Amino acid sequence: MWDPATYLRFGDERSRPFFDLVARIGAQRPRAVVDLGCGPGNLTAALASRWPGARVLGVDSSAEMVGQARAESYPVDFEVGDLREWTPAGDHDVVVSNAALQWVPGHESLLPRWVAALPAGAWLAVQVPGNFDAPSHRALRSLSVAAGLGDLTRDAPVLDPAGYADLLAGAGCAVDAWETTYLHRLPVAPGADHPVLTWMEGTALRPVKAALDGSAWRAFREALGKRLAAAYPARGTVVSFPFRRIFFVARTQGD
């Protein structure tokens, strides 16, 4: 179960890659814009501001996230949907997916299918985390395997930028692909949990928490917190947390 409040605890840090991604989309007057994996809808609303003449739709598999989005007064339609089953419509001139496809096993096979259904000159813009070899995720996988949960934490759920570029170019698109490592300087609050643990509770730890009972979850969380404190030591009141992200913007053939 997704918790919108937990996810938004680092809203500024999580939103920066979204705006870096959207800034590379050259669409001027799209008819319809879709945000796949829209979460609580706050960033989807920014798409409505960018293209006020477009119909904007947010799609997410989490009913909790969609419920939070619908509770706001955003000029956006929201719906619950499985990205594996989603298909573009003929007027979807811009499709955005920010930090969602890493949750979809085999999402590489979806991309050529989406491209084939998009109209001429449409834009497909995607960002996925690329930090699965970071100390945070190595610790998470090690503890998950020890707890019998190894299948919940895949070690390579995304391609590198060249892999996505080759895939989309092979589907006939013009492609811009790149990666960025952000250095998040997370504040350390006296007596609070390690900030990287708090960060992970909003995303990567969600399936682990759902799979464990209360006492097992508390033990897992405590063990992970100790490993994160060793891997990401505090310097004064700040923890430095490097975070690699992978981006691609593809445009279909045509206009």
TORMI-118279 format. One line per 4 residues: number of its first residue (from 1); their letters; for each residue x, y, z of N, C-alpha, C. Coordinates in nm, 3 decimals. Example, Ala and Ser with C-alpha at 12.3 -4.5 7.8 and 13.67 -1.06 7.14 Angstrom:
REM residues 2
1	AS	1.319/-0.569/0.780/1.230/-0.450/0.780/1.320/-0.330/0.780 | 1.285/-0.225/0.708/1.367/-0.106/0.714/1.290/0.003/0.787
//
This chain:
REM residues 255
1	MWDP	0.084/-0.120/0.000/0.000/0.000/0.000/0.088/0.125/0.000 | 0.058/0.215/-0.089/0.131/0.341/-0.097/0.072/0.441/0.002 | 0.159/0.517/0.068/0.118/0.621/0.161/0.160/0.755/0.103 | 0.066/0.837/0.053/0.104/0.965/-0.009/0.185/1.055/0.084
5	ATYL	0.149/1.058/0.214/0.220/1.147/0.307/0.365/1.104/0.322 | 0.389/0.972/0.332/0.526/0.923/0.344/0.606/0.954/0.218 | 0.544/0.934/0.103/0.612/0.960/-0.024/0.653/1.106/-0.038 | 0.570/1.195/0.011/0.593/1.339/-0.008/0.686/1.401/0.095
9	RFGD	0.741/1.321/0.188/0.826/1.379/0.291/0.952/1.443/0.232 | 0.995/1.397/0.115/1.109/1.458/0.046/1.061/1.510/-0.089 | 0.955/1.587/-0.086/0.891/1.633/-0.209/0.982/1.713/-0.299 | 1.063/1.802/-0.244/1.150/1.884/-0.327/1.253/1.799/-0.401
13	ERSR	1.315/1.705/-0.327/1.417/1.619/-0.388/1.356/1.526/-0.493 | 1.237/1.476/-0.467/1.174/1.384/-0.562/1.121/1.455/-0.686 | 1.088/1.584/-0.672/1.029/1.656/-0.786/1.133/1.710/-0.882 | 1.255/1.731/-0.839/1.356/1.791/-0.926/1.379/1.710/-1.054
17	PFFD	1.395/1.577/-1.048/1.412/1.502/-1.173/1.293/1.515/-1.266 | 1.173/1.525/-1.211/1.054/1.542/-1.295/1.065/1.669/-1.379 | 1.103/1.779/-1.317/1.111/1.905/-1.391/1.229/1.905/-1.487 | 1.338/1.836/-1.451/1.449/1.823/-1.545/1.408/1.742/-1.668
21	LVAR	1.325/1.642/-1.647/1.274/1.560/-1.757/1.180/1.639/-1.846 | 1.081/1.702/-1.786/0.978/1.772/-1.863/1.037/1.890/-1.940 | 1.145/1.949/-1.887/1.208/2.062/-1.956/1.262/2.024/-2.094 | 1.285/1.894/-2.118/1.340/1.850/-2.246/1.231/1.810/-2.346
25	IGAQ	1.105/1.826/-2.309/0.996/1.796/-2.401/0.965/1.920/-2.483 | 0.968/1.908/-2.614/0.951/2.025/-2.701/0.810/2.048/-2.751 | 0.712/1.976/-2.699/0.574/1.991/-2.746/0.524/2.133/-2.719 | 0.456/2.191/-2.816/0.404/2.327/-2.802/0.257/2.329/-2.762
29	RPRA	0.173/2.260/-2.839/0.028/2.263/-2.812/-0.029/2.121/-2.818 | 0.009/2.036/-2.725/-0.043/1.900/-2.728/-0.193/1.897/-2.700 | -0.258/1.800/-2.761/-0.402/1.784/-2.737/-0.429/1.718/-2.603 | -0.354/1.613/-2.572/-0.372/1.540/-2.447/-0.236/1.500/-2.392
33	VVDL	-0.223/1.510/-2.260/-0.100/1.478/-2.190/-0.133/1.374/-2.083 | -0.051/1.270/-2.074/-0.075/1.163/-1.978/0.047/1.148/-1.887 | 0.021/1.134/-1.757/0.125/1.109/-1.658/0.106/0.968/-1.604 | 0.194/0.877/-1.640/0.185/0.737/-1.599/0.263/0.716/-1.470
37	GCGP	0.193/0.672/-1.366/0.253/0.664/-1.234/0.248/0.799/-1.167 | 0.130/0.859/-1.168/0.115/1.000/-1.128/0.127/1.023/-0.979 | 0.119/0.918/-0.897/0.129/0.937/-0.753/0.019/1.027/-0.700 | 0.051/1.116/-0.606/-0.051/1.201/-0.546/-0.094/1.319/-0.632
41	GNLT	-0.042/1.329/-0.754/-0.095/1.425/-0.850/-0.036/1.564/-0.849 | 0.051/1.594/-0.754/0.104/1.730/-0.746/0.191/1.764/-0.867 | 0.267/1.668/-0.917/0.349/1.695/-1.034/0.267/1.689/-1.163 | 0.166/1.606/-1.165/0.075/1.603/-1.281/0.012/1.740/-1.300
45	AALA	-0.021/1.807/-1.190/-0.079/1.941/-1.198/0.016/2.038/-1.267 | 0.147/2.016/-1.251/0.244/2.102/-1.318/0.238/2.085/-1.469 | 0.199/1.966/-1.516/0.182/1.945/-1.660/0.064/2.027/-1.711 | -0.041/2.037/-1.631/-0.156/2.119/-1.671/-0.118/2.266/-1.678
49	SRWP	-0.027/2.309/-1.592/0.020/2.448/-1.597/0.110/2.470/-1.719 | 0.190/2.372/-1.752/0.280/2.384/-1.868/0.200/2.390/-1.998 | 0.094/2.307/-2.008/0.014/2.302/-2.131/-0.133/2.324/-2.094 | -0.172/2.447/-2.066/-0.309/2.474/-2.018/-0.418/2.442/-2.118
53	GARV	-0.384/2.431/-2.245/-0.484/2.397/-2.345/-0.506/2.248/-2.364 | -0.428/2.166/-2.295/-0.436/2.021/-2.313/-0.526/1.958/-2.209 | -0.584/1.844/-2.246/-0.648/1.758/-2.147/-0.538/1.677/-2.079 | -0.538/1.675/-1.947/-0.432/1.608/-1.873/-0.492/1.495/-1.791
57	LGVD	-0.431/1.378/-1.801/-0.476/1.259/-1.730/-0.362/1.202/-1.649 | -0.388/1.168/-1.523/-0.292/1.097/-1.439/-0.340/0.955/-1.415 | -0.249/0.859/-1.430/-0.282/0.718/-1.411/-0.186/0.660/-1.307 | -0.241/0.586/-1.210/-0.157/0.522/-1.109/-0.223/0.392/-1.065
61	SSAE	-0.141/0.294/-1.030/-0.195/0.166/-0.986/-0.244/0.170/-0.842 | -0.207/0.274/-0.768/-0.242/0.285/-0.626/-0.372/0.364/-0.608 | -0.474/0.298/-0.553/-0.599/0.369/-0.524/-0.578/0.477/-0.419 | -0.481/0.455/-0.327/-0.454/0.556/-0.225/-0.397/0.683/-0.288
65	MVGQ	-0.304/0.665/-0.380/-0.245/0.781/-0.447/-0.350/0.855/-0.531 | -0.429/0.781/-0.606/-0.531/0.845/-0.689/-0.636/0.914/-0.601 | -0.670/0.853/-0.489/-0.764/0.917/-0.398/-0.711/1.049/-0.346 | -0.582/1.054/-0.311/-0.521/1.179/-0.267/-0.524/1.283/-0.378
69	ARAE	-0.492/1.241/-0.501/-0.490/1.334/-0.614/-0.629/1.391/-0.640 | -0.730/1.305/-0.635/-0.866/1.351/-0.662/-0.918/1.443/-0.553 | -0.861/1.434/-0.432/-0.905/1.519/-0.322/-0.860/1.664/-0.339 | -0.763/1.686/-0.426/-0.715/1.821/-0.454/-0.796/1.881/-0.569
73	SYPV	-0.782/2.010/-0.586/-0.858/2.079/-0.692/-0.774/2.098/-0.817 | -0.701/1.994/-0.857/-0.618/2.002/-0.976/-0.705/1.996/-1.102 | -0.668/2.070/-1.206/-0.743/2.064/-1.333/-0.701/1.943/-1.415 | -0.712/1.826/-1.356/-0.660/1.702/-1.412/-0.760/1.590/-1.382
77	DFEV	-0.774/1.497/-1.475/-0.849/1.374/-1.449/-0.752/1.268/-1.400 | -0.798/1.187/-1.304/-0.714/1.082/-1.249/-0.790/0.949/-1.254 | -0.714/0.842/-1.278/-0.775/0.711/-1.278/-0.677/0.605/-1.229 | -0.731/0.501/-1.168/-0.651/0.386/-1.126/-0.632/0.295/-1.247
81	GDLR	-0.509/0.256/-1.272/-0.483/0.170/-1.387/-0.348/0.101/-1.377 | -0.338/-0.014/-1.439/-0.215/-0.092/-1.444/-0.138/-0.050/-1.569 | -0.016/-0.004/-1.552/0.062/0.043/-1.666/0.089/-0.068/-1.767 | 0.088/-0.192/-1.722/0.111/-0.303/-1.815/-0.004/-0.318/-1.914
85	EWTP	-0.120/-0.267/-1.880/-0.238/-0.280/-1.965/-0.274/-0.150/-2.036 | -0.203/-0.043/-2.004/-0.238/0.088/-2.061/-0.193/0.097/-2.206 | -0.273/0.163/-2.288/-0.241/0.186/-2.428/-0.270/0.330/-2.464 | -0.180/0.399/-2.534/-0.206/0.538/-2.572/-0.326/0.550/-2.664
89	AGDH	-0.392/0.665/-2.656/-0.499/0.700/-2.749/-0.440/0.782/-2.864 | -0.520/0.802/-2.965/-0.472/0.869/-3.085/-0.438/1.015/-3.070 | -0.480/1.077/-2.959/-0.449/1.219/-2.938/-0.351/1.241/-2.822 | -0.289/1.136/-2.775/-0.193/1.149/-2.665/-0.059/1.197/-2.722
93	DVVV	-0.044/1.326/-2.726/0.076/1.386/-2.787/0.195/1.390/-2.692 | 0.171/1.381/-2.562/0.279/1.378/-2.463/0.245/1.272/-2.359 | 0.340/1.181/-2.337/0.328/1.080/-2.231/0.450/1.091/-2.142 | 0.427/1.108/-2.014/0.534/1.125/-1.915/0.524/1.012/-1.814
97	SNAA	0.637/0.958/-1.774/0.640/0.862/-1.664/0.762/0.890/-1.579 | 0.739/0.933/-1.456/0.847/0.974/-1.368/0.857/0.878/-1.249 | 0.969/0.804/-1.242/0.996/0.715/-1.128/0.883/0.616/-1.105 | 0.839/0.550/-1.214/0.733/0.451/-1.203/0.769/0.319/-1.271
101	LQWV	0.832/0.323/-1.387/0.851/0.201/-1.465/0.947/0.101/-1.399 | 1.028/0.146/-1.303/1.114/0.050/-1.234/1.034/-0.051/-1.154 | 0.908/-0.020/-1.127/0.820/-0.111/-1.055/0.753/-0.212/-1.147 | 0.772/-0.198/-1.278/0.701/-0.282/-1.375/0.800/-0.379/-1.440
105	PGHE	0.803/-0.504/-1.396/0.894/-0.601/-1.458/0.866/-0.613/-1.608 | 0.974/-0.613/-1.685/0.959/-0.625/-1.829/0.903/-0.502/-1.897 | 0.918/-0.386/-1.833/0.860/-0.265/-1.893/0.925/-0.231/-2.027 | 1.043/-0.286/-2.054/1.108/-0.259/-2.182/1.020/-0.302/-2.300
109	SLLP	0.942/-0.406/-2.280/0.856/-0.452/-2.388/0.736/-0.361/-2.410 | 0.702/-0.280/-2.309/0.590/-0.187/-2.324/0.626/-0.069/-2.414 | 0.751/-0.027/-2.409/0.788/0.098/-2.475/0.766/0.094/-2.626 | 0.813/-0.008/-2.698/0.784/-0.012/-2.842/0.634/-0.020/-2.872
113	RWVA	0.559/-0.088/-2.787/0.414/-0.096/-2.808/0.350/0.041/-2.792 | 0.393/0.116/-2.691/0.339/0.251/-2.674/0.376/0.339/-2.792 | 0.501/0.331/-2.835/0.545/0.413/-2.948/0.461/0.383/-3.072 | 0.433/0.256/-3.096/0.355/0.219/-3.214/0.214/0.275/-3.209
117	ALPA	0.160/0.297/-3.090/0.023/0.347/-3.077/0.015/0.499/-3.069 | 0.128/0.566/-3.042/0.127/0.711/-3.029/0.110/0.777/-3.166 | 0.054/0.899/-3.168/0.041/0.969/-3.296/0.176/1.019/-3.346 | 0.179/1.061/-3.470/0.302/1.114/-3.528/0.347/1.238/-3.452
121	GAWL	0.477/1.245/-3.425/0.533/1.361/-3.358/0.506/1.367/-3.209 | 0.461/1.256/-3.150/0.433/1.253/-3.006/0.563/1.240/-2.927 | 0.555/1.275/-2.800/0.670/1.272/-2.711/0.647/1.172/-2.599 | 0.747/1.087/-2.573/0.747/0.993/-2.461/0.867/1.026/-2.374
125	AVQV	0.842/1.066/-2.250/0.949/1.111/-2.160/0.945/1.030/-2.031 | 1.058/0.969/-1.997/1.062/0.876/-1.885/1.185/0.902/-1.799 | 1.167/0.891/-1.670/1.277/0.893/-1.573/1.259/0.774/-1.481 | 1.369/0.702/-1.457/1.368/0.591/-1.361/1.491/0.602/-1.273
129	PGNF	1.480/0.559/-1.147/1.600/0.555/-1.063/1.704/0.460/-1.121 | 1.830/0.496/-1.105/1.938/0.411/-1.150/2.037/0.381/-1.039 | 1.988/0.381/-0.915/2.077/0.368/-0.799/2.071/0.229/-0.736 | 2.041/0.127/-0.814/2.019/-0.005/-0.755/2.147/-0.074/-0.712
133	DAPS	2.261/-0.016/-0.748/2.389/-0.068/-0.699/2.445/0.020/-0.587 | 2.366/0.113/-0.538/2.409/0.201/-0.429/2.413/0.124/-0.297 | 2.488/0.172/-0.198/2.492/0.103/-0.068/2.354/0.082/-0.006 | 2.265/0.177/-0.027/2.130/0.164/0.028/2.059/0.040/-0.024
137	HRAL	2.068/0.018/-0.155/1.996/-0.094/-0.215/2.070/-0.226/-0.200 | 2.202/-0.221/-0.191/2.275/-0.344/-0.161/2.239/-0.394/-0.022 | 2.230/-0.303/0.073/2.190/-0.341/0.209/2.048/-0.394/0.211 | 1.960/-0.329/0.137/1.821/-0.373/0.131/1.811/-0.514/0.073
141	RSLS	1.883/-0.542/-0.036/1.878/-0.675/-0.097/1.936/-0.781/-0.004 | 2.047/-0.749/0.062/2.109/-0.846/0.152/2.014/-0.885/0.265 | 1.952/-0.788/0.327/1.860/-0.816/0.436/1.734/-0.886/0.386 | 1.690/-0.850/0.266/1.571/-0.913/0.210/1.594/-1.060/0.183
145	VAAG	1.712/-1.094/0.130/1.746/-1.234/0.105/1.750/-1.310/0.238 | 1.811/-1.249/0.340/1.819/-1.315/0.471/1.681/-1.338/0.531 | 1.587/-1.250/0.498/1.451/-1.263/0.551/1.361/-1.346/0.461 | 1.418/-1.404/0.355/1.338/-1.485/0.263/1.253/-1.403/0.168
149	LGDL	1.292/-1.276/0.144/1.214/-1.186/0.059/1.292/-1.142/-0.064 | 1.385/-1.222/-0.108/1.474/-1.180/-0.215/1.404/-1.143/-0.343 | 1.289/-1.202/-0.371/1.221/-1.174/-0.496/1.154/-1.037/-0.497 | 1.152/-0.969/-0.383/1.089/-0.837/-0.376/1.184/-0.725/-0.416
153	TRDA	1.313/-0.752/-0.419/1.412/-0.646/-0.443/1.505/-0.689/-0.556 | 1.469/-0.655/-0.679/1.549/-0.692/-0.796/1.675/-0.607/-0.803 | 1.785/-0.667/-0.851/1.911/-0.594/-0.853/1.930/-0.509/-0.977 | 1.855/-0.534/-1.085/1.873/-0.457/-1.208/1.739/-0.440/-1.280
157	PVLD	1.649/-0.361/-1.226/1.516/-0.349/-1.286/1.507/-0.249/-1.400 | 1.617/-0.178/-1.432/1.613/-0.078/-1.539/1.735/-0.094/-1.629 | 1.726/-0.037/-1.750/1.838/-0.032/-1.842/1.924/0.091/-1.814 | 2.040/0.098/-1.877/2.119/0.220/-1.872/2.070/0.313/-1.984
161	PAGY	2.118/0.438/-1.990/2.069/0.530/-2.094/2.088/0.477/-2.235 | 2.203/0.412/-2.263/2.226/0.359/-2.397/2.127/0.249/-2.431 | 2.092/0.168/-2.332/1.996/0.062/-2.356/1.860/0.115/-2.396 | 1.813/0.219/-2.326/1.685/0.279/-2.362/1.694/0.351/-2.497
165	ADLL	1.807/0.418/-2.521/1.823/0.489/-2.649/1.818/0.391/-2.765 | 1.888/0.279/-2.752/1.888/0.179/-2.860/1.747/0.123/-2.880 | 1.678/0.097/-2.772/1.544/0.039/-2.781/1.447/0.132/-2.853 | 1.449/0.260/-2.815/1.355/0.355/-2.875/1.396/0.394/-3.016
169	AGAG	1.526/0.404/-3.041/1.571/0.432/-3.178/1.532/0.317/-3.270 | 1.540/0.194/-3.219/1.498/0.079/-3.297/1.350/0.079/-3.327 | 1.272/0.150/-3.244/1.128/0.163/-3.268/1.096/0.281/-3.358 | 1.201/0.349/-3.409/1.180/0.457/-3.504/1.174/0.596/-3.446
173	CAVD	1.216/0.612/-3.322/1.208/0.743/-3.256/1.341/0.817/-3.264 | 1.333/0.949/-3.257/1.449/1.031/-3.225/1.461/1.033/-3.073 | 1.580/1.009/-3.019/1.595/0.985/-2.876/1.704/1.074/-2.816 | 1.672/1.128/-2.701/1.769/1.198/-2.615/1.771/1.122/-2.484
177	AWET	1.886/1.064/-2.447/1.896/0.985/-2.324/2.017/1.030/-2.245 | 2.004/1.031/-2.113/2.114/1.076/-2.029/2.095/1.025/-1.887 | 2.195/1.049/-1.803/2.182/1.016/-1.662/2.238/1.130/-1.579 | 2.189/1.141/-1.457/2.233/1.244/-1.363/2.242/1.182/-1.225
181	TYLH	2.347/1.216/-1.152/2.354/1.179/-1.012/2.331/1.304/-0.928 | 2.221/1.304/-0.857/2.188/1.415/-0.767/2.251/1.388/-0.631 | 2.303/1.491/-0.569/2.353/1.478/-0.433/2.251/1.543/-0.339 | 2.171/1.461/-0.275/2.073/1.512/-0.180/2.140/1.527/-0.044
185	RLPV	2.131/1.644/0.012/2.183/1.670/0.146/2.064/1.670/0.242 | 2.045/1.555/0.304/1.926/1.532/0.385/1.952/1.575/0.530 | 1.863/1.650/0.588/1.883/1.696/0.726/1.868/1.583/0.827 | 1.949/1.590/0.931/1.944/1.493/1.041/1.876/1.560/1.159
189	APGA	1.764/1.505/1.201/1.690/1.561/1.314/1.729/1.486/1.441 | 1.755/1.555/1.551/1.793/1.488/1.676/1.688/1.385/1.718 | 1.736/1.263/1.744/1.646/1.158/1.790/1.561/1.094/1.683 | 1.572/1.139/1.560/1.489/1.085/1.451/1.562/0.970/1.381
193	DHPV	1.488/0.899/1.296/1.548/0.793/1.216/1.651/0.850/1.120 | 1.741/0.764/1.073/1.836/0.806/0.970/1.757/0.853/0.849 | 1.793/0.966/0.787/1.710/1.021/0.680/1.704/0.933/0.555 | 1.807/0.853/0.528/1.798/0.764/0.412/1.697/0.653/0.438
197	LTWM	1.686/0.607/0.561/1.583/0.511/0.597/1.445/0.573/0.577 | 1.428/0.694/0.620/1.300/0.764/0.601/1.269/0.778/0.453 | 1.369/0.813/0.373/1.351/0.823/0.228/1.303/0.690/0.170 | 1.370/0.582/0.206/1.338/0.452/0.149/1.200/0.401/0.191
201	EGTA	1.154/0.444/0.306/1.020/0.402/0.349/0.912/0.452/0.253 | 0.940/0.560/0.181/0.842/0.613/0.087/0.839/0.540/-0.045 | 0.942/0.455/-0.072/0.949/0.388/-0.202/0.995/0.243/-0.188 | 1.125/0.221/-0.184/1.182/0.086/-0.197/1.141/-0.007/-0.084
205	LRPV	1.115/0.045/0.035/1.079/-0.040/0.148/0.931/-0.076/0.152 | 0.852/-0.016/0.068/0.707/-0.039/0.073/0.670/-0.186/0.057 | 0.722/-0.258/-0.046/0.683/-0.399/-0.057/0.735/-0.486/0.056 | 0.851/-0.450/0.114/0.905/-0.527/0.226/0.814/-0.512/0.348
209	KAAL	0.774/-0.391/0.377/0.686/-0.368/0.491/0.555/-0.443/0.474 | 0.504/-0.446/0.352/0.377/-0.515/0.327/0.389/-0.666/0.346 | 0.511/-0.720/0.328/0.531/-0.865/0.334/0.560/-0.916/0.475 | 0.594/-0.829/0.568/0.635/-0.871/0.701/0.530/-0.835/0.805
213	DGSA	0.525/-0.916/0.911/0.437/-0.879/1.022/0.504/-0.773/1.107 | 0.434/-0.725/1.208/0.483/-0.609/1.285/0.620/-0.627/1.346 | 0.643/-0.738/1.417/0.772/-0.756/1.484/0.884/-0.780/1.383 | 0.856/-0.855/1.278/0.958/-0.880/1.177/0.994/-0.752/1.103
217	WRAF	0.894/-0.669/1.076/0.920/-0.542/1.010/1.005/-0.451/1.098 | 0.976/-0.445/1.226/1.054/-0.360/1.315/1.199/-0.406/1.322 | 1.221/-0.538/1.325/1.358/-0.589/1.328/1.430/-0.560/1.197 | 1.361/-0.578/1.086/1.419/-0.549/0.954/1.457/-0.402/0.945
221	REAL	1.367/-0.317/0.986/1.388/-0.173/0.978/1.506/-0.129/1.065 | 1.517/-0.185/1.183/1.627/-0.151/1.273/1.761/-0.194/1.213 | 1.765/-0.316/1.159/1.889/-0.365/1.099/1.930/-0.281/0.979 | 1.832/-0.244/0.895/1.864/-0.162/0.779/1.911/-0.023/0.823
225	GKRL	1.846/0.033/0.924/1.887/0.165/0.973/2.032/0.167/1.017 | 2.078/0.060/1.081/2.218/0.054/1.126/2.313/0.050/1.006 | 2.276/-0.027/0.904/2.362/-0.035/0.786/2.365/0.098/0.711 | 2.253/0.166/0.704/2.249/0.294/0.635/2.330/0.400/0.710
229	AAAY	2.325/0.396/0.843/2.402/0.492/0.922/2.551/0.475/0.899 | 2.594/0.349/0.878/2.736/0.324/0.851/2.773/0.365/0.708 | 2.681/0.343/0.614/2.711/0.372/0.473/2.700/0.520/0.442 | 2.612/0.590/0.513/2.587/0.732/0.489/2.599/0.808/0.622
233	PARG	2.722/0.829/0.667/2.740/0.894/0.798/2.700/1.041/0.794 | 2.650/1.087/0.905/2.614/1.228/0.918/2.739/1.314/0.929 | 2.736/1.427/0.861/2.841/1.529/0.874/2.775/1.651/0.934 | 2.789/1.664/1.064/2.715/1.770/1.131/2.567/1.735/1.134
237	TVVS	2.486/1.818/1.074/2.341/1.796/1.073/2.290/1.752/0.936 | 2.382/1.698/0.851/2.344/1.663/0.714/2.402/1.526/0.677 | 2.323/1.450/0.601/2.370/1.326/0.540/2.370/1.347/0.389 | 2.482/1.316/0.326/2.491/1.324/0.180/2.442/1.193/0.120
241	FPFR	2.347/1.203/0.028/2.283/1.085/-0.030/2.286/1.097/-0.181 | 2.390/1.040/-0.247/2.395/1.044/-0.394/2.285/0.956/-0.452 | 2.223/1.004/-0.559/2.111/0.930/-0.618/2.118/0.942/-0.770 | 2.150/0.831/-0.838/2.160/0.828/-0.983/2.022/0.808/-1.044
245	RIFF	1.994/0.883/-1.150/1.867/0.869/-1.221/1.893/0.865/-1.373 | 1.808/0.793/-1.442/1.821/0.770/-1.585/1.701/0.832/-1.656 | 1.728/0.902/-1.766/1.625/0.976/-1.837/1.629/0.940/-1.986 | 1.513/0.942/-2.048/1.509/0.946/-2.194/1.384/1.018/-2.240
249	VART	1.400/1.091/-2.350/1.289/1.160/-2.416/1.292/1.115/-2.561 | 1.184/1.052/-2.606/1.175/1.000/-2.743/1.062/1.068/-2.816 | 1.085/1.093/-2.943/0.979/1.153/-3.028/0.949/1.061/-3.145 | 0.822/1.035/-3.166/0.784/0.945/-3.275/0.802/1.016/-3.410
253	QGD	0.812/0.938/-3.515/0.827/0.994/-3.648/0.702/1.071/-3.690 | 0.726/1.176/-3.767/0.611/1.252/-3.819/0.634/1.400/-3.805 | 0.530/1.471/-3.762/0.531/1.618/-3.758/0.650/1.672/-3.682
//
